[in-house]
């Protein structure tokens, strides 16, 4: 599905996917709540008594929870009938309001039909990945109300109720209206949809859009203020209001869920403006931290989860996503976000409150996360059908390759994860120092120092001027140009003596496209500019590199990335950064889209705010310790 040509609305765990005119009528369309599609069809038809068809004059979503449409019957130079529509999604359903007006000089008749169908499919079914045999939902139409209900195979009973205005006549598959309007007359029609899902829990208090916007003032002037305003609204729309506090869903529509890695990085990018999002994210993940060894869910004690889903396939164990832990990087990122939050708010209350969680995370990193004891964090690819093969951020199965194009095998140690671990160990050393536990502080600082030394020895590729993307199970480096190396500047693990060569390499023609850093170098065997992780450009990936550049003192280079990222967003018709774009060289043509890229995506929208917080003013380097790591502090 190309989301540039679809309407996607969201509030909390509820979202609506429709075509560009606002009608849900194709395979993946519908109204979803907590990974269940309650309605698979929701499509309007306007049928004038006279010949003619309505045209769509306006179809806009100017806020993530709202859609505005204007549909007109036009004869000659003039509009005869108008339907002005506003649709907005709520935490528990959707509201639809239609103002129908006769703008002609004669009485006119109009029939309106709303076609509705419910299938209560799991989101993974709706996307065509799995299938569950189920009966048709029960449909009860009476007067101006339609009720659809279904009991899942595990006994969970879910329903949706549609309440129409008094002019409607409900039917089992929708509702009908018959209107006769005098010249100049108008009437308002309405539909209220309410989802009843027992999986819903009492949410944390929602945040109003105006209050959310105000929290980002003042910000430095953006290269394009329209892009920034869109990103701020998108981030508000992406919020999930969990009992532990606000947390950002990874993206709309298919990632309206808690994803450990995405939520942690996006929350980091919103500091210092929204420390409540960082705290909500940390508390949510701590409450669901791994407790036992479970191969199916890739769970282990202390491990931070990758993804939480509530659909039927997860609940009955067909997929492992009730709580899926198949990620190697969320656990160190949990620790580094906690330290970034401490710096942003200026106290360590949350560090003290979450001590059991971060100590368990560190224990996982030094035990299960490093199964062979070589000091590097690795993941063992999941068996086919049991989870992700690659469990770092480049999680497509073909993303980890050698220079000859062969795929890495065995337990893989990805480069950027070692940087995150380095930062986490240094954070732990500082916390223990503050707690008066000097022996522990010394031990964690020593671990960080050892990792830094061993990492450089094992990963540095002197002939390429960059770091290997990973080590395979035989400890052979993946000798390819890659974007992961940019994260190493962000984490601070790059030695001062290597920084300049690394920067030159990443900003050279092999990886720098002009829009961002290619995930894989342009001369590599597996390079494909229109691929998920083998040559595409991911804006969040490039933004982390930019933060690292600024922290190491490369301000001009960081400024180039800020400008390129905002230019990329400005090229989009909706002013949103897409999840990714093709890796073609920037020239006088627009960026080539990746057709199924999600938009908006949390870490991309957050990157636009994060980049403005990077101090790239002339002379800024003189006011900081040169080339100092950006997020984790030096040992205290």
Beta strands, then each sheet from edge to edge (+ up, - down):
strand 1: 6-11
strand 2: 14-19
strand 3: 30-33
strand 4: 36-39
strand 5: 41-48
strand 6: 54-63
strand 7: 66-75
strand 8: 78-90
strand 9: 93-102
strand 10: 108-117
strand 11: 121-122
strand 12: 138-142
strand 13: 145-151
strand 14: 157-164
strand 15: 169-171
strand 16: 174-181
strand 17: 186-197
strand 18: 239-242
strand 19: 245-248
strand 20: 258-259
strand 21: 307-308
strand 22: 413-414
strand 23: 460-461
strand 24: 466-467
strand 25: 470-471
sheet 1: 1+ 2- 3+ 4- 11+
sheet 2: 5+ 10- 16+ 15-
sheet 3: 6+ 7- 8+ 9- 17+ 14- 13+ 12-
sheet 4: 18+ 19-
sheet 5: 20+ 21-
sheet 6: 22+ 25-
sheet 7: 23+ 24-
end
